[in-house]
Amino acid sequence: MRRFFYAISNDLNTTFPTLSTLSIGASVELTDSIVHHWCRVLRANIGDQGILFDGFGGEYQVELQAISKKNATATLLSHSMDDRSAPVLTKIALVMSRGERMDYAIQKSTELGVTAIQLLNSHHGEVNLKPAQVEKKLAHWQQIAIAACEQCGLNRPPLILAPLSINDWLRDSATNATDTAISVSAAVSPIVATLSEAPYYKILNQPADSRLMMSVPAAGQPLQPETLSTALTQDKPYIELLIGPEGGLSNDESVQAQTVGFAPWQIGNRVLRTETAPVVALATLHALSH
């Protein structure tokens, strides 16, 4: 059955009701993107059924009720509370890479249940977006994550946070490590702006239970930091991962990261590509948590 993200806000300042405010049996107006994809591209007909999720919890089975040239409505048939969220809450601070490699990293991280991705630029990074490019690229990468959710069954899309310099982000991280009142300050795409205030994402405002910096193999370095072992004993641990660019973090960046609590973490004896590292790290975390 086809799944669609029901965005309650968009970049045109249009808002729709959260699905939880509607009763089973009620009619819901479909968003423009769902109308385009389901009714025009996939040529759905009245009576066809699908799944809607808005990121606020669970998913809804719906049936197409009416289709016009520009609009469509559906009937809410049932609700399931299953979010399929990962057992470990994670935020990846990822130095941006070029083209399909960045798309791949976001897509696969989403499939593996990442909670948020903080975009970074660094000394050895390949990508430094101009201010005029940020909004468009942020929307593109958020849509990559949403499409991955639609495909894999995840009902809470990760938040893609607007890029910061790694130095500024680490400086903010130093404050966040000791102040639970600090909120997520980075901008998100309008499509998830309202969703970002949902209780589920409030964990991003809190200090992580463990901070890990993906590291190249080094002699004498523990394979698994002690903070990670301790965090994984908790019921729902929250872990931050810092992943550098293809050329790695600079010495100054590595020192700064360790100063604010990021412990080096090496997985195996190989050097991973920047788009592979998030996949391996998230899969390893989930395996260890079980």
MARKE-52023 format. One record per atom (N, C-alpha, C): x, y negated, z negated. Coordinates in steps of 0.2 Angstrom, whole numbers, plus 5000, padded with zeros to 4 digits. Example, Ala and Ser with C-alpha at 12.3 -4.5 7.8 and 13.67 -1.06 7.14 Angstrom:
MARKE-52023
506650284961/506250224961/506650164961/506450114965/506850054964/506450004961/
end
This chain:
MARKE-52023
500450065000/500050005000/500449945000/500349895004/500749835005/500749794998/501349764997/501349724991/501549654993/501249604989/501349534991/501449494985/501949444985/502049394979/501549344980/501149334975/500649274975/500949214971/501249174975/501549114972/501049064970/501049044963/500548994961/500748924962/501348914965/501548844967/501948854973/502048794976/502448794982/502748724983/503148714988/503548654989/503048604992/502448614993/501948564995/501548544989/501748564983/501348544977/500648574977/500548624980/499948664980/499948714974/499448714970/499448764965/498848814965/498948874963/498448924963/498348944956/497748974954/497749004947/498149064946/498449074940/498749134939/498249194939/498449254941/497949304942/497649324936/497949314930/497749344924/497149304921/497049244924/496449194922/495849214926/495849264931/495249284935/495049354932/494449364933/494149434931/494149484936/494249544934/494149594939/493449594943/493449594949/492849584953/492849514956/493249474954/493249404956/493549394963/493449344966/493749324973/494349284972/494849294975/495449254975/495649234982/495849164982/496049134989/496749154990/496949184995/497649204996/498049144998/498749144997/499149094998/499349095006/499549045008/499749035016/500249095018/500749105014/501249155016/500949225016/500449245011/500149305012/499649315018/499249255019/498849255025/499249265031/499749235032/500249235038/500449315038/500749335033/501049405033/500549455034/500049455030/499649515029/499149515035/498849455036/498249445041/498449435048/499049395049/499249385056/499749435058/500349435054/500849485057/500649555056/500349575051/500149645050/499449665052/499149615055/498449615057/497949655053/497949635047/497549675042/496749655043/496349695041/495649685043/495249685036/494649655036/494249655030/494149735028/494249745021/494149805018/494849835017/495349815020/496049835019/496249815012/496649865009/496849855002/497549845001/497749804996/498449784995/498649774988/499249754986/499449744979/499649664979/499449634974/499649564973/500049564966/500549524965/500849514959/501149434959/501049404953/501249334953/501849324948/502149374945/502649364941/502549354934/501849344932/501649334925/501549404921/501549454925/501449524921/501049564925/501249624927/500849674930/500749664938/500249704940/500049694947/499349704948/499049684954/498349684955/498149724961/497749774961/497549794968/496949754970/496949734977/496449694979/496249724986/495649694988/495349714995/495149654998/495349655005/495249595009/494449585010/494249525008/493549505008/493249465014/493749415016/493549375021/494149345024/494149345031/494749315035/494449265040/494749205039/494649155044/495249135048/495249085052/495849065056/496349045052/496249005046/496748985042/496749005035/496249045033/496149065026/495949135025/496049165019/495849235018/495649235010/495149275009/495049295002/495049365001/495149384994/495149454993/494849464986/494649524985/494249544978/494749584974/494849554967/495249594963/494849654961/495249714962/494949784960/495149804954/495749804952/496049834946/496749794944/496949804938/497549784936/497949834932/498649834934/499049884931/499649834927/499749854921/500249814917/500949834918/501049884923/501749904924/502149854928/502749834924/503149784928/503749814931/503949874929/504549914931/505149874930/505149834924/505749794923/506249834920/506949814921/507449854919/507549854911/507849904909/507949914901/508449864898/508849834903/509349784901/509149714904/509049664901/508949594904/509649564905/509749544911/510349524914/510349454918/510849414917/510949354921/511649364924/511649354931/512249364934/512449294936/513049274934/513349204937/513849224942/513649214948/513949234955/514149184959/514849184960/515149134965/514849154972/514649094975/514349104982/514849134987/514549174991/514949204997/514549185003/514849205009/514549185015/514049235018/513449205021/513049235026/512749305023/512749355026/512449415024/512649445018/513349435016/513549465010/513249435004/513049365004/512649334999/511949364998/511649365004/510949395005/510949465002/511449505004/511549575001/511549574993/512049534991/512149534984/511449514980/511049474982/510449454979/509949504980/509849534986/509349584987/509449644983/510049674983/510249734979/510249714971/510449664969/510349644962/509649644960/509249614964/508449614963/508249684962/508449734967/508149794967/508349834960/508949814958/509249844951/508949804945/508549754946/508149724940/508449674937/508949634940/509249574937/508649524935/508749484930/508349434927/508449374931/509049354932/509149284935/509849284938/509949244943/510649234946/510849164946/511349144943/511549084943/512149074948/511949034953/512449024959/513048974956/513648994958/514248954956/514648944962/515048884962/515548874967/516248874962/516748894965/517448904961/518048884966/518548884963/519248864966/519348904972/519248974972/519349014977/518749034981/518149004980/517549014983/517548994990/517049034994/517049015001/516548965003/516048954998/515448915000/515448854995/515348794997/515248734993/514648694997/514048704994/513448674998/513448594997/513348565002/513148495001/512548484998/512448424995/511748414991/511148424996/511248405002/510648405007/510548485008/510948525007/510848595009/510548635003/510648614997/510448654991/509748674992/509248634993/508548654992/508348704997/508648705004/508448745009/508848815007/509448815005/509748885003/509448914997/509248874992/508948894986/508348934988/507948904992/507248934994/507348994998/507948995002/508049055006/508249115002/508649104997/508949154992/508349174988/507949134985/507349154981/506849194985/506849174992/506349224996/506649284997/507349294997/507649354998/507449404992/507549374986/507349404980/506649424980/506149384982/505449394982/505349454986/505649454992/505449504997/505749574994/506349574991/506549634988/506049664982/505749614979/505249634974/504649664977/504449634983/503849664986/504049734989/504649744991/504849814993/504949864988/505249844982/505449894977/504949904972/504449864971/503949874966/504049834959/504649794959/504749754953/504249694953/503849684948/503349634947/503549564944/504149564942/504449494939/505049474943/505049434948/505549414952/506149384948/506749394950/507349354946/507249284949/507549244944/507549164946/508249154949/508249124954/508849104958/509049034956/509549014952/509648954949/510148914953/510048854954/510348804959/511148804957/511548794962/512248804961/512548754956/513048774953/513448734948/514248744949/514648704948/515348714948/515448764942/515948814943/516048864937/516348824931/516648774932/516948734926/516348704922/515848674926/515348644922/514848694919/514748754922/514348804920/514648834913/515348844914/515648874908/515648824902/515748764904/515648714898/514948714895/514448714899/513748724896/513748784892/514048844895/513948904891/514248904885/514848864884/515148854877/514648824872/514148784874/513648754870/513148804869/512948834874/512348884874/512548944869/513148954869/513349014864/513249004857/513148944855/512948924848/512348894847/511948874852/511348834851/510748864855/510348904851/509848934854/509248894857/509348824856/508748784858/508948754865/509548774868/509648744874/509248784879/508948744884/508548774889/508948784896/508648824900/508948834907/508848774910/509448734912/509448674915/509448674922/509748724925/509748724933/509048724936/509048694942/508448694945/508248764949/507648774950/507448834954/507048814959/506848854964/506448834970/505748824967/505348774971/504748764969/504248824968/504448874972/503948934973/503948974966/504448964962/504548994955/504548944950/504448884951/504548824946/504048844940/503448854941/502948864936/503148934932/503248984936/503449044934/504049044929/504549004930/505149004926/504948984919/504348954918/504248934911/503848994907/503749044910/503349104907/503849134901/503449154896/503849184890/504349234892/504249274897/504749334899/505449304901/505449244904/506149214906/506449174900/506049164894/506349124889/507049154886/507149214887/507749244885/508349214888/508249184894/508849144897/509049084894/508549064889/508749004885/509149024879/509249084878/509649114872/510349134873/510749134868/511349164869/511349234871/511749264875/511749334877/512049374872/511849434871/512149484867/512849504868/512949504875/513649514877/513849474883/514449454884/514649414890/515249454893/515149464899/515649504903/515849474909/516549474910/516849444916/517149504920/516849514926/517049574931/517849564932/518249614931/518949604931/519249654935/519849634939/520249684942/520549734937/520749794939/521049834934/521649804932/521749814925/522349784922/522549834916/523249844916/523549894911/523349864904/523149904899/523049894893/522349854891/521949854896/521349814896/520849874894/520349864889/519849914888/519349924893/519149984895/518749994900/518049964899/517849974892/517149944890/517249904884/517149834885/517249794879/516749804873/517049794867/516649814861/515949774861/515949714863/515349684863/514749714867/514949744873/514549784877/514249844873/514649884870/514449944867/513949924861/514149864858/513649844852/512949824855/513049784861/512349764863/511949814866/512249864869/511849924872/511449964866/511649954860/511249994855/510549954853/510549894856/509849854854/509349884859/508749864857/508149884860/508049854867/508249794868/508149754874/508749704875/509349734876/509949684876/509949634882/510149574881/510249524886/511049514887/511249524893/511949524895/512049474901/512549434900/512749394906/513349424909/513349414916/513949444920/514249384924/514849374924/515249324928/515549364933/515449354940/515749384945/516049334950/516649334951/517049284955/517049294962/517349254966/517349264973/517849314976/517849324982/518249374985/519049364983/519249304982/519949294980/520049294973/519449304969/519549314962/519549244959/519349244952/519449174948/520149154948/520249084947/520849064946/521049074939/521749064938/521949084931/521649034926/521548974928/521248924923/520448944922/520148964927/519448984926/519349044922/519849094923/519849154919/519949144911/520449094910/520549074903/519949044900/519648994904/519048954902/518549004900/518349054904/517849104903/517949144897/518549164896/518749204890/518649164884/518849094884/518749054879/518049044876/517549044881/516849044879/516549114878/516949164877/516649224875/516549284881/516849264887/516749324892/517349374891/517149434890/517649484889/517749514896/518349524898/518549564904/518249634904/517949654910/517649714911/517849744917/518249804917/518449834924/518049894924/517749914930/517449974931/517850014936/518150064934/518550104939/519150074940/519550104945/520250084946/520250054953/519750024956/519749994962/519549924962/519749884967/519549814967/518849804972/518349784969/517649784972/517549714976/517249724981/517049664985/516549624981/516449554982/516049514978/515349534979/515149564984/514449584985/514249654982/514849694981/514749754978/514749754971/515149714968/515249704961/514549704957/514049654959/513449654955/513049724955/513049754961/512749824962/513049874957/513749874957/514049924953/513949904945/513949844944/513949824937/513249834934/512749814938/512049824935/511849904935/512049944940/511950014940/512250044934/512950024932/513250044926/512950034920/512649964919/512349944913/511749984912/511350004917/510750044916/510850114915/511450144918/511650204916/511850214909/512250164906/512450164899/511950154894/511450114896/510850104892/510450164891/510450214895/510050274894/510450324891/
end
